[in-house]
Amino acid sequence: MSVFDFFLSYLYFLKYIAIFLIIFIFLFGVDDLFIDLMYWKKVLLGINSKKNREKNVKTDIEQSYMAIMIPAWQEDGVIEKMVSLLASSCKYDNFHIFVGTYPNDLATTACIKKVCTEYKNVHNVICEKPGPTSKADCLNNIFNYILFEESRKGIKFSGFILHDSEDVTHSYELSLFNAYLPEYDLIQIPVYPYVRKWYQFTSSHYIDEFSELHEKDLLVRMSMTGHVPSAGVGTCLSRRALLRLARSGGGKPFDCRSLTEDYDISVRLKQWGMNEIFVRSVAQNISFKSSDDSDNPSLVCVREFFPSSFNAAVRQKSRWIIGIVFQGWKNIGWTNNWKMNYFLWRDRRCVLSNTVSFLSMVVFLQIACISIYQVIFKDSYFFLSIFDDYFLFAYISYANILFFINRLIHRFIFVRRFYGLLSAFISIPRTVWSNIINFFSNIRALYLVVSKDNIMKISWDKTKHDFPDIKNS
């Protein structure tokens, strides 16, 4: 076979791959467009906004006791600063901070012991087993210690808040949770990643995804299903919810086998008929200390740095994929509610969509190169004529272009709201890098799932964290 014949054969292969891809892109585009339309419909009708305005961070109601739970393994670089800032800046009286560490992690334990001497409401919980076990196991150890502390001090915690060791919390976060707790069993506030440098696309691509997720997608999901997936940080669980989870798990509210225990508990609580809410609310005239120049300083949310290296981002996102898609499919399966199933499908479709998005870029690049070649060398063979016999190919391709533009516009809109115009414009080229990270996260997740006999035994692959330079005043 000559080189020319091989090239023609490859072109036909490329053609059928392209047809396969554009069909999936079209289906995903319709799926995303539906969520967009539902969001704008609710904006026009004023749905969701009323709930958030009604309880606009009230500080004049009786304070119930709150327990903040922070699992920590090898976090000596950030945990002292995080807990000290949290303990000193929180505008709430009745709260305790419980930090779980491991007997073989002396550095992290020493940092927490130091903070404990300064703040009497900070407690160090030493886990039974050497680390690392899992985030869920550490949380279970913290939960058992909290029950012991309740019996010792004669108090009862009404809310249990999940945070990580790199989180920067809003000073009125607990006041918000306190206002919603009598009515809701799971309360989630937005998460907004910090911006490092504009050219650091790896860490910055998180702001694109979280902006659209926490400004649009979750609001639509909540209004349609009443289900709000926990982000694992900025989540408040009611006492009723955590005790029900503990009874279901034989005294362990968090599933130690799951890599995304936060997502798992939110689904279980919804299946038990408990109330969940995602709250975007503000503390008027309050300045939220920040290490960047993001807008909306009074929005009650969680800020944190996300991984800046490609490998760290891939490890983190592959863990999310395994937990939500593979372990979630095994543990949760499907429900009897089609709306709930629709959003479970959207959670799990990333296995397909991440791959399709990446391959589409590769195929598009090749077709673009061939097109440029034909423009430059006008007497050459018209290679792309092999697509002419598929008239639907062109129409679906045009529709996909519109879908892609729609995605960029929506990403621009939601990034601009919190991060400003510069980040919004940069989010457009960042889309390419985001697709690359998501694809390789997919590959790593699939490799780990295939290489393990039991997907429930994949170990905790912890992310190394950074903490911003913020001083409390």
N, C-alpha and C positions, 0 to 999 in steps of 0.2 A: 504493500500500500504506500502510495506516494504521500509526501507531506501535505499536498493540496487535498488529496482524498481524506486524509486523517482530519484535516481542518474542517472540511465539509461535514464529516461525521460528527465532529465535536459540535459544530453549529446546530445540527439537528438535535443533539443531546441537550444543548443549551436552550433550544426552543421549547422542548417539552418541560424542562425544569422551570423555565420562565412562565409557562402557562400554569403549571402547578402552583408557583409562588403567587402569581397575580390573583388567582382564585382565593387563596387563603388570605392575602392582604385585603382583598375586597370584603371578605367575611368579617375580618377583624375591624376593618374600617366602619362597616355598618354597625358593629357591636359598639365601638367607641362613639360613633355619632349618636346612637340612642342615648347613651349616658350624657353626652353634651346637651342634647335637646331636652332631656329630663331636667338637667340642672337649670338651663335658662328658663324653662317653663316655671320652675319653682322660684326663681329669682323674680320673674315678672309677677307671679301671684303672691310673693312675699312669704312663701312657706319656709319653715326652719328659722328664719331670722327672728320671729316673734319669741320663740323659746329662748333664744340666746339673749334677747334684750330684757326679758322679764326678770332674770336673776343675774343682773350685771355686776357681779362680785360684791355681794353684801357683806359688810363687816360688823353690822349691828345686831346680828342674831347670835343666839347662844352657841358657844363653841363646844363641839363634841371632841372627844379624843381621837387623834390621828396617829397612825403608825406608818412611818416611811421605811420601806424595805429595800436594801441595797446589797446585792450579791457582789462579792469582790474576790477575784483570783489574780494575783500578780498585778495589782493596781497601785503599787507604792508610789508610782510617778504622778498620780492624779487624785487619789482618794482623800488625802488629807486636805487639799485645797477645796475639793468639791464639798465635803461634809462640813468643813469650817464655814464656807460661804453660805451653805444651806442653813446651818444652825444659827448663824448671826443675822442673816437678811430676811428670814421668814417672818412676815407680819401676822403671826398667829401664836397663841399662848400654849394651847393644849396639844402639843405634839412631841413624839419621840422618834428618834432615828435609830434604826437597827441595821448594822452593817455585818454581813456574814463573811468571815474569812476562814482560812484553813490552817490546821496545825503545822503543816509543812510550808507555809508561806509566812515566814517570820517578819519579812520586811513590811508587807501590807498590814499585818496585825500590829506591828509597832507604830505605824502611822495612825491607826485608829485608836490605839491605847492613848496616844498623845492627845488626840482630840477629845477623848472621853474625860480626861482630867480637866479640860477647859470647859466642857459643856456637859452638865449633869443629865441632859436628856438624850445624849448619844451613847449607844450601847454596842459593844463588840460581841458578836455571836460566833463562837468557834465551832465549825462544823465537826460532826463526829468522824467522818472519813477524811483521809488525806486528799488533797486536790491534785488535779482538777477532777471533779465529778461531773456535774452539770449545773447549769444556772438554776434549773428547777429544783435540784436536790439542795442547793444552797438556800433557796427561798423556803423550802420545807423546813430546814433547820431553823431559819429565822422565825417562821410561823410558830413552831413549837416553843421557841424561847419567849415569844410574845405572850403566848398563853400562860407560861410560867410567870412572866412579869406581871400579868394581869392579876393572877391569884395572889402574888406576893404584895402588890401595892393596892389591891382592891379597886381597880379601875377596869373599864371596858372600852376598848377601841371601837369606834363606829366605822372608821374608814381605814383601809390598808392601801398605801400608795406605792406603786412600783417605780423604781428609778435605777439607773445605771451609774457607775462611778465617774462617768465623764459628763453628766448632765449639769446644765446651768438652769436652775428652777426660778420661776417667777415668785416674787415675794408674797403675792396674794393668791398663789395657787391653792393653798389649803382652805382659804376663805371661799373660793369658788366651789371646791369639792364639798365643803360643809353645807353650802346652800342647796346643792343638788342631792345630797345623800338621802334625805328622807324619802325621796321619790324614786331614785335610780340605784341600781345595783352595780353598774359599771359605767364610769364616767371617763371619757378620754378627751384630752386637750391636744391641740396641734403640736407637732414637732417641726422645728425649722432648723436645719443644719447651718452652722456657721460657714461663711465664705472665707477661704484662705486667700489665695491670689487668683486674679481673674483667669490666669493662664493655667491654673491647676485644674484641668478638666475632670480628673478622677474624683476628687472630693466635691467639686462643684456640681457634678451631674446629679448628686443626691438632692440638691436644692430644687432642681427641675422636677424630679419625680415626687418629692414630698409636697411641693407647692400645689401641684395639680391634685394629688391624692387628698390632701388635707384641706383644700379649699373647694373642691368640686366632688370628687368621686365618693368620699365618705358621706357627704351630705345627702347625695342621691341614694346611696345604699341604706342609710339610716331611715330615710323617709319611705322607702319601698319595703324594707324588711324589718326594721327595728333592730337590726344587728349591726354592731360596731366592733370591728376587729381591734383588739388591743395592740398598741404599738410597743408594748413592753416597757415603755417609759411614759410618764405623765398619765398613768392609768390609776384610777381609784376604784377599789372594790369595796362593796358594802360588807358589813360583818355577816349578814345573812348569806351573801354570795360565797364568801370564803369558807364559812362553816359548812355550807352545802357541798362545796368542792372537796373539803376535807373528809366529810362523811363518805362521799362517793369514792375517794381514793384511799380509804382505809387509814385516815389520819394524815394523809399527804395531799394537800390541795393541788399541787403542781405535778404534772406527769414527768417523771425523771427521764423517761425514754424519749421525750419530744425535744427537738432542737428549737421549736417555736412554741414554748409552753404558754406564752401570752395569747397567741392566736387560738390555741386549743381551748383555753378556758373561756374565751369570749363566745365561741361557738356552743360550748356545753351550757353556759349560762342562758343563752338565747333558747336553746332546746328545752330548758327547764321553765321557760316562760318568764324569765327575769327581765327587768327593764334596763336598757342600755342607751346611752346618749353620747354624741360627739358634740362638744361645746367649743364654739369660737366666741369668746367673750373678752371684754376689756375692763381694765381697772382704770377708771378715769383719772387723768392728771397724775398718773404714776409713771415714773421713768424706770424702764427695765434695763439694768446695767448690761452692756453688751460690749463685745470686742470688735464689732464691725459697725457699719453705718446703716444697717437695715432700717426700713421704715416700720411703722406700727409698734413703737416701743412699749405701748401699754397693753398690747395683746397678751393675754395669759397663755403662755405656751412654754415648751421646753426647747432649749437651745443646746447644741452639742456639735463637736467636730466629728466628721466621718472620715474613714480611711483616705489617705492621700496617695497611697501607692497602689498600682494596678493589682498586684498579687493579693494585698490585704482586702481590697474591694471584692475581688473574685471569691476569696474565701468566705467573706461575710455573706455575700449574696447567694452563693451556692448553699450555705447553711439555711438561709431563708427558703430557698427553693425546695430543699429536701424536707424541711419541716412543714411547709404549707402544702406543697404539691403531693409528695410521696407519702410522708407520714400522715398528713391530713387526710389523704384519700383512704389510707388504711384504717385510721382510727375513727374518722368522722363519716366517711362515705358520702352518701347523699341523703336528703331529707324528703319529707312529703310535701314540702312547700316549693312550688316552681320558682318563686322569686328568690328564695334563699339559694336554691340550686343554681340559678342563673349567676349569682354573685360568687358562689363557690367555683363555678366554671371559669369566671373571670379571674379568680385567684389562681387557678390551676392551668390556665391556658398559656402561661408564660413559657412552659416547656416547648410549646409550638411557636408562639409568637416571637420569642427571643431568637430562635433558630431561623424562622422565616425572615425576620427583619435583617439579620446578618447576611444570609444567603442572597437576599434581594439586592443588598448593596453590592455584593460581589458580582452578581449577574448584570446589574445595571452598569457597573464600571466597564465590564467587557463589551456590552452592547454600545456604550458611549464611545469606547475606543474604536470599534468597528465603524461606527457612524462617522467619526472624525476622519478615519482613513479613507472612507468613500468620498467625503467632501474634498479632501486634499487631492486624492488620485481619482479624478472623474472618469477615467477610462478603465478603472478596475471593475472587477465583478461586483454586482449589487447583491452582496451577501444577505442583507436583511430582507430580501424579497421572500425568503422562506417563511416569513410571518404573514405574508399577504393573504394566504388562503384561510386565515383565521380572523374574520372580520370582527368577531367579538373581542379579540385580543386588544385591538385598538381602543374600543369603547370602555372596556373594563380598566385598561391602563389609564385612560383619561380620568375615569372615576377615582382610581387609586391616587393619582396625582392630586386631585381635589381633597381626598381624604388626608393625604400627607400634609398639604397646606393647612388644612383644618387643625391637624395635630400641632403644627408649629405655632399657629395663631393662638390656640388655647394655652399652650405652654408659655408663650410670650405673655399673655394676659395675666396668668396666675403667678408667674415668677416676678413680673413687674410690681404686683400689688405689695409684696413684702420686701423685695430686694432691689427694686428700682430699675430704671431703663437699661443701664449698662448690662446688668446680669440678664435681663430679658433678651437683649439682642444676642448676647453670647450663648444663650440657651439654644439658639438655632444651630450653630455648628457643633455644639456639645452633644446634639442628638446622635451624631455619628459615633462619637466615642462611647456614649451610653449604650448603643447597640452592640458595640464590640465587647464591652465589659459584661453585658447581660448574656451574650452568646457564650463566652468562655466560662461564665458562672454556670450556665446550663451544662456545658461539657463536663465541668468538674463535678457537678451534682450527679449527673448521670453515671459518671465513672465510679463515684463513691457508692451509689445505690447498687450498681451492677456488681461491684467487687465485694459487697458485703452479703453474707448469708441472710442477715436480718437487718432491715433498714431501721429498726428501732434501737439498734446497738451502735449507731454511728456516734463517735465521741464529740465532746464539746470543743470546737475549734475557735477559741476566743480571739477577739480582735484587740490589738494594742490601741490604747486610747491616749488622746491629748486633752489638755484642759486649757481654756483661754486665760489670759492674764487679766483678771477682774478683781478689783479691790472694793470691799464693802465700805460704805460711808454712812 
